[in-house]
Amino acid sequence: MVNTNANALGIIFPNCYDELLPEMVTERTMASVPFAGRYRMIDFVLSSMVNSGIDNVSVIVKKNYHSLMDHLGSGREWDLARKHGGLNIIPPYAEANVKIYNGRIEALASIESFLENQREKYVVMSDANLAINFDFEDLITRHVESGADVTMVYQRAPIPACIKERNHTMKVENGRVVELLTNDDRPGVQNISMNIYVMERKTLIQFIKEASARNLNSFERDILARNLSLLNVQAIPYTGYLARIGDRKSYFDESMRLLNPDNVAALFCRPVYTKIRDDAPTRYAMDSHVRDCMVADGCIIEGEVEDSILFRGVKIKKGAKVKHCVLMQGTVVESGAEIEYIVTDKNVKITADKKLSGTDSFPVYVAKGHTV
């Protein structure tokens, strides 16, 4: 599975943006939010690293990480169950100097000694709120060829509403970042940082030491933005498929975009690995009606489903009607129930003959384990 030829280690920050999606992360991290029928958000960036030959990946967790640890396990599904390198999940208080961090710098400072003991020359860093199939190997190659101190990745697009108060935009001249703004609110198309970075490991350690000595915690604002005249910070545009999750509305909208086969093909252009669950194929009853849906394995469909995403083990009973919904694992919609523009978390039950409806601009969310 893994082409181990990248001289780089990966670092993933799974708790970034948790505060933007409070309903869905009360018992999990942003990285373990279910997406695309059978995956978690972390699967996309982690699989991208693995497909790019990165076989040493650290996940620095902050809180609510039981679900994430259960999903990742030893990293076997990503071929990261190794004696050296592999998958390394770092919870708070795992060591005396590891604590609950407030920013990216504090998170990195907690693993400073770990970074010093690694053998890889480069480090790639990413958040886990992006569903993306990214070529990190090409990013590392272009970073080396440019001679940059740091290379960032950006997308040219209007600033999404879900990150209006949590974004970084940049001005790029001849490939070099000359201005980096935090919480930009300008209209129109901007160069939006995707929070994907590559740099030498020794350079990162130097950043960590200097920031810790000055009590700084923002990598973008306190390290990069203040030193653009001193550092050669390069930026690479990304034009491929990208789903950015920042709130309930963006989660629903990005899920619905996957009903377009072209978007599915773009997101899964290279393998995306996830935790294996041995389920039977989905069973469709003779009088069921299913149109324009993404349906995972293990479902039982006896009613009507249109324009919806069904995760593993969802049951739609006879006479039930489901339209424009995202139903996570174990959801049961009983006979006669009608739901539209609904997002259900895991193990939700919609009882018989109930009618539940949201709107395209305000999809209704039903919390994990609830019965309606």
C-alpha positions as a printed Julia matrix, in Angstrom:
372×3 Matrix{Float64}:
   0.0    0.0     0.0
   2.62   2.54    1.09
   5.36   3.8    -1.21
   7.84   4.77    1.52
  10.03   7.16   -0.42
   9.14  10.52    1.14
  11.81  11.86    3.47
   9.15  13.51    5.59
   7.01  12.96    8.67
   3.41  14.05    8.93
   1.67  15.95   11.72
  -2.14  16.23   11.91
  -4.06  18.54   14.25
  -7.45  16.82   14.79
  -9.08  19.31   17.16
  -8.66  22.48   15.12
 -12.03  24.02   14.22
 -13.9   22.0    16.87
 -15.54  25.18   18.16
 -17.1   25.83   14.73
 -19.09  22.58   14.83
 -20.14  22.27   18.49
 -23.18  20.05   17.91
 -21.2   17.26   16.25
 -18.03  17.33   18.35
 -19.4   17.04   21.88
 -18.08  13.47   22.02
 -15.56  13.48   19.17
 -12.97  15.62   17.4
 -13.36  17.35   14.05
 -11.07  14.66   12.66
 -13.51  11.88   13.62
 -16.66  13.51   12.21
 -18.25  10.96    9.81
 -18.28  11.96    6.15
 -19.07  10.44    2.75
 -20.96   7.39    3.92
 -18.24   5.33    5.57
 -15.29   7.6     6.3
 -14.11  10.01    8.98
 -12.63  13.41    8.15
  -9.11  12.34    9.14
  -9.19   9.49    6.61
  -8.68  11.88    3.7
  -5.57  13.74    4.81
  -4.11  10.6     6.46
  -4.66   8.54    3.3
  -3.14  11.34    1.23
   0.0   11.23    3.36
   0.19   7.45    3.09
  -0.33   7.53   -0.68
   2.51  10.07   -0.89
   4.97   7.77    0.86
   4.83   9.33    4.33
   4.99   6.43    6.8
   5.6    8.36   10.03
   2.49  10.31   11.1
   1.75  11.93   14.47
  -1.75  12.99   15.52
  -1.65  15.55   18.35
  -5.02  15.3    20.07
  -6.46  17.75   22.58
  -9.8   16.47   23.91
 -12.71  14.15   23.07
 -10.29  11.8    21.37
 -11.72   8.39   22.39
 -13.72   8.11   19.15
 -10.65   9.03   17.1
  -8.41   6.51   18.85
 -11.05   3.81   18.4
 -11.23   4.62   14.68
  -7.48   4.77   14.03
  -6.46   1.9    16.28
  -2.92   0.8    15.5
  -3.1    2.29   12.0
  -3.29  -1.12   10.34
  -5.8   -0.05    7.67
  -3.35   2.65    6.54
  -0.35   0.27    6.73
   1.01   2.33    9.63
   1.27  -0.43   12.24
   5.06  -0.4    12.35
   7.9   -0.86   14.81
   9.59   2.33   13.6
   7.55   5.35   12.61
   3.98   4.43   11.69
   1.02   6.05   13.42
   1.67   7.93   16.65
  -1.34   9.3    18.58
  -0.28  11.83   21.22
  -2.94  12.61   23.85
  -2.58  15.33   26.52
  -0.53  14.36   29.55
   1.0   11.36   27.78
   4.3   12.72   29.04
   5.21  15.27   31.68
   5.65  18.04   29.11
   2.53  17.23   27.04
  -0.44  19.4    27.96
  -3.73  20.64   26.56
  -2.64  23.16   23.94
  -4.2   26.48   22.95
  -2.6   26.87   19.56
  -0.54  25.12   16.93
   2.73  26.27   18.49
   1.85  24.89   21.93
   0.83  21.61   20.34
   4.17  21.38   18.55
   6.09  22.44   21.66
   4.64  19.45   23.5
   6.39  17.1    21.03
   9.62  19.06   20.61
  11.78  16.26   22.01
   9.99  13.77   19.75
  10.73  15.91   16.69
  14.41  16.19   17.64
  14.71  12.4    17.72
  13.19  11.76   14.28
  15.26  10.98   11.21
  13.16  12.59    8.45
  14.42  15.84    6.93
  11.03  17.44    6.25
   7.75  17.89    8.11
   4.3   18.27    6.54
   1.47  19.61    8.71
  -2.27  19.68    8.13
  -5.58  20.17    9.91
  -8.33  17.58    9.54
 -11.34  19.65    8.49
 -10.65  19.14    4.78
 -11.93  16.27    2.66
  -9.24  16.24    0.02
  -7.07  13.88   -1.99
  -3.76  15.71   -1.88
  -0.36  14.88   -3.37
   2.08  15.63   -0.55
   4.95  14.1    -2.49
   4.6   16.74   -5.21
   4.35  19.44   -2.52
   7.62  18.31   -0.94
   9.33  18.19   -4.33
   8.24  21.73   -5.21
   9.28  22.95   -1.76
  12.79  21.55   -2.21
  13.11  22.94   -5.75
  12.05  26.44   -4.65
  14.55  26.59   -1.78
  11.84  27.97    0.48
  11.92  28.04    4.26
   8.19  27.25    4.38
   5.75  26.29    1.65
   2.0   26.82    2.09
  -0.97  25.64    0.05
  -3.89  27.92   -0.8
  -7.17  27.89   -2.68
  -8.48  30.8    -4.76
 -12.13  31.27   -3.8
 -14.43  33.62   -1.92
 -14.03  33.19    1.83
 -16.63  30.6     2.93
 -19.15  31.79    5.51
 -18.2   28.9     7.8
 -14.68  30.32    8.34
 -15.42  34.06    8.2
 -13.99  34.42   11.7
 -11.33  31.74   11.38
  -9.26  32.11    8.22
  -5.88  33.12    6.86
  -5.54  34.79    3.47
  -2.4   35.79    1.65
  -1.03  38.01   -1.06
   1.27  36.12   -3.41
   3.81  37.66   -5.79
   5.77  35.36   -8.1
   5.0   32.42   -5.85
   6.19  34.15   -2.65
   3.9   35.18    0.2
   4.31  38.91    0.84
   1.29  39.42    3.1
  -0.57  37.06    5.43
  -3.82  38.23    7.03
  -5.82  36.66    9.84
  -9.64  36.67    9.87
  -9.93  38.46    6.55
 -13.47  39.64    5.75
 -12.95  41.1     2.27
 -15.5   40.14   -0.4
 -14.58  38.49   -3.66
 -12.01  35.84   -4.52
  -9.1   35.58   -2.09
  -6.08  33.32   -1.62
  -7.32  31.23    1.3
  -4.78  29.21    3.25
  -5.61  25.5     3.53
  -3.38  25.2     6.61
  -1.11  22.71    4.84
   2.59  23.4     5.34
   5.94  21.81    4.58
   9.35  22.8     5.96
  12.56  21.24    7.2
  12.27  19.54   10.57
  15.16  21.58   11.98
  13.48  24.8    10.83
  10.28  23.81   12.61
  12.15  23.03   15.83
  13.78  26.46   15.65
  10.35  28.09   15.2
   9.05  26.19   18.23
  11.92  27.23   20.49
  11.72  30.89   19.5
   7.94  31.02   19.89
   7.98  29.25   23.25
  10.6   31.65   24.57
   8.36  34.6    23.6
   5.1   32.95   24.76
   3.58  32.93   21.26
   0.98  30.36   20.18
  -0.16  31.2    16.63
   2.0   29.68   13.91
   0.46  31.82   11.17
   0.08  35.2    12.92
   3.05  35.16   15.3
   5.64  33.23   13.27
   4.94  33.52    9.55
   3.13  36.86    9.21
   5.66  38.74   11.34
   8.69  37.38    9.49
   7.7   37.4     5.83
  10.55  39.77    5.02
  13.06  37.43    6.66
  11.64  34.06    5.62
  11.21  32.74    2.11
   7.58  31.6     2.38
   6.34  30.13   -0.87
   2.69  29.42   -1.75
   1.27  26.82   -4.11
  -2.3   27.06   -5.45
  -4.58  24.03   -5.2
  -7.22  23.58   -7.91
  -8.52  20.07   -7.19
 -11.62  18.96   -5.31
 -11.92  20.26   -1.77
 -14.65  19.97    0.87
 -14.09  22.38    3.76
 -16.12  21.68    6.92
 -16.62  24.63    9.26
 -20.19  24.47   10.54
 -23.39  22.42   10.26
 -24.45  24.11    7.01
 -21.1   23.49    5.31
 -21.17  19.86    6.47
 -24.6   19.37    4.91
 -23.73  21.21    1.7
 -20.45  19.34    1.18
 -22.2   16.04    1.83
 -24.83  16.86   -0.79
 -22.12  17.74   -3.31
 -21.03  14.09   -3.21
 -24.27  13.11   -4.92
 -22.57  14.4    -8.09
 -20.54  11.49   -9.54
 -17.88  13.87  -10.85
 -17.18  15.1    -7.31
 -16.95  11.54   -6.01
 -14.48  10.67   -8.76
 -12.38  13.75   -7.93
 -12.33  13.08   -4.17
 -11.51   9.39   -4.58
  -9.03   9.75   -7.43
  -6.56   7.82   -5.25
  -7.47   5.26   -2.57
  -8.93   6.56    0.69
  -8.53   4.07    3.55
 -10.73   3.73    6.6
 -11.52   1.38    9.46
 -12.82  -1.91    8.14
 -16.25  -3.1     9.22
 -17.46  -6.43    7.87
 -21.06  -5.74    6.88
 -23.37  -7.5     4.48
 -24.23  -5.65    1.27
 -27.14  -3.24    1.44
 -30.52  -4.94    0.98
 -33.2   -3.25   -1.11
 -36.77  -4.49   -0.65
 -38.86  -5.23   -3.73
 -41.07  -2.14   -3.27
 -38.34   0.25   -2.12
 -37.55   3.39   -4.09
 -34.03   4.88   -4.11
 -32.87   7.73   -6.34
 -29.66   9.81   -6.45
 -28.21   8.5    -3.17
 -24.87   7.48   -1.71
 -25.51   4.3     0.27
 -22.91   2.49    2.38
 -22.9   -1.23    3.14
 -25.08  -2.89    5.78
 -28.22  -0.8     5.11
 -31.75  -2.16    4.83
 -34.05  -0.04    2.65
 -37.74  -0.82    2.45
 -39.13   2.72    2.01
 -38.37   5.72   -0.22
 -35.03   7.56   -0.21
 -34.07  10.44   -2.5
 -31.01  12.72   -2.7
 -29.52  11.45    0.56
 -26.36  10.05    2.13
 -26.82   6.82    4.11
 -23.99   5.58    6.31
 -23.42   1.97    7.35
 -26.26   0.07    8.95
 -29.05   2.58    8.3
 -32.57   1.11    8.24
 -35.43   2.72    6.33
 -38.64   0.87    7.17
 -41.55   0.3     4.8
 -43.62   3.44    4.22
 -40.89   5.8     5.44
 -39.85   8.71    3.22
 -36.39  10.28    3.33
 -35.37  13.27    1.19
 -32.26  15.47    1.25
 -30.87  13.87    4.42
 -27.56  12.72    5.85
 -28.16   9.7     8.08
 -25.16   8.43   10.01
 -24.39   4.91   11.11
 -27.17   2.96   12.82
 -29.98   5.46   12.14
 -33.44   3.89   12.0
 -36.41   5.56   10.29
 -39.57   3.65   11.17
 -42.69   3.06    9.1
 -44.67   6.11    8.08
 -42.02   8.61    9.17
 -41.2   11.45    6.78
 -37.95  13.42    7.11
 -36.44  16.09    4.91
 -33.24  18.17    5.26
 -32.19  16.26    8.38
 -28.71  15.32    9.63
 -28.8   12.48   12.16
 -25.82  11.43   14.21
 -25.08   7.78   15.03
 -27.78   5.47   16.41
 -30.68   7.93   16.05
 -34.24   6.59   15.88
 -37.08   8.38   14.1
 -40.25   6.75   15.39
 -43.26   5.73   13.32
 -45.4    8.37   11.61
 -43.25  11.3    12.76
 -42.66  14.21   10.37
 -39.41  16.11   10.74
 -38.32  18.81    8.34
 -35.58  21.38    8.02
 -34.66  23.59    5.09
 -31.8   23.83    2.64
 -30.47  26.87    4.52
 -31.03  25.36    7.96
 -30.79  21.55    8.09
 -31.99  20.09   11.39
 -29.44  18.1    13.4
 -30.44  15.2    15.68
 -27.79  14.32   18.29
 -26.19  10.92   18.75
 -28.4    8.25   20.32
 -31.56  10.39   20.43
 -35.06   9.16   19.68
 -37.53  11.47   17.96
